[in-house]
Amino acid sequence: MDSETLRKLFIVGLNTKTIEKCLETVFDKYGKIVEVILMKDHETNKSREFAFVTFESPADAKDAARDVNGKSLDRKAIKVEQTTKPSFESDRCEPPLPPKSRGRPRGLRGGGGGRGGIRGTSFKQGTHG
């Protein structure tokens, strides 16, 4: 487990009206915050009721998780825990993107070139034969 992972908190059970600034206010007393990501619905732009807060120090993240877990924020009890595995963002971005980026060009080249070659060959054979 790397220190990047231990610096990140997963917060769930948020009120849909909770905003990033509120999360910063709650967590910044535990140490320097590097990033606050409040997950939102792409269509409605409403909170999806969970967020990630990344601290500069794993020890600060641990203290914040211990103290804030189970507390009420915007009238809802929230669950706060230190992440123990890479975030879904890393899992999605790193492994799937290279295969897709490699797969698309091959599919276009292979499909386009194959069809063109077959048609060209058939046409030439029909013309010459």
N, C-alpha and C positions, 0 to 999 in steps of 0.2 A: 504494500500500500504506500503510495507516494504522498509527500506533504501537500501537493496540490489537492488531492482528494480529501485529506483531513482538514483542509482549510475551508471546505465548502459545507454549508448547512442546507438541508432540505426542510422546508417549512410547508406543512399541509394543514388544511382545515381553515384557510383564511376566509374572511368575509369577502364577498364579491366586490365590495366597495373599498377594500384596503388598497392603498397605493404604495408605490416604491418609497416615497418620502416617509411614510409611516413606518415601514420596515427599517429604513435607515435610522430613524429616531430611536426605535426600540433596541436595535443591535449595536449602534455605534459606541455606546458606553462600554462595550466589552473589548474594543480595540479598533484598529484601522480596517475599514471595509474597502475591499478592492472592487467589488461588483455586487449589484442587486439586480436579480432578474425575476420579475413578476410575470408568470406565464399567463397569456391572454388568448382568448378565442379570436381567431383571425377574422371571422365574419362580424361578430358583435363588438369586439374589442373589450369585452368584459373579462374580469379576472377568472382564471380557471381554478382558483382557490388554492394554488400552490406556488412556491417561489424558491429561489436559490439565493443564498447570501454567501459571498466568499470573503473571508478575512485574510489579512496579510499573514497572520500567525495561526498555526494549528491549535495552539494552547488557548488563544482567544476564542476560536470557534468552539472548542470543547467547553469552555466556561459558559458561553452564550447558550449552547444547546442544553446544558445542565440546568441553567437558571430560568430560561424562557419556556422550556418544554412544559406543556400543560397549562400555561397561563392564558388569560383571556386577552385577545386583541380585537378591537372593534366588535366587541360583544360575542366573540366566538373563541372557544378553547382551541388552541393550535398545538400541533405536534411538531417538535423540532428535533432533528437528529443530524449528527455528522454523517456525511456520505462515506460509505465504506467501499464503493466501487466507482469506476469512472462514470461520469454523468451520461445521460442518454444522448446529450449533444455530441460527445466524443464518439460514442458507439455508432451514431448515425452518420456522422460526417466522415470519419476515417475509413472504416471498412467498406461501406456501400459505394461511396463516390468513385474510387478507382475502378472497380469493376464496371460501373455504368459508363464512365468516361472511356474506358477501353472497349466496352461492348458496343457502344453506339457507332463509333467510326468503323469498326470491323463489320457491323451489320450493314451500314450504308455502303461501304466499299465492296464487301462481299456480294451483297444483294444487287447493287447497281452494276458492278463489274460483271457479275455472272450473267445477269439478264442481257446486258449489252453484248457480251461475248457470244452468247447463244444465238441471239437475234442476228448479230452480224454474221456469224458462221452460217446460219440457216439461209439468210438472204443471199450470201455469196454463193453458197452451194446451189441455191435455186437459180441464180442468174447465170452461173457458169455451167451448170449441169444440164 
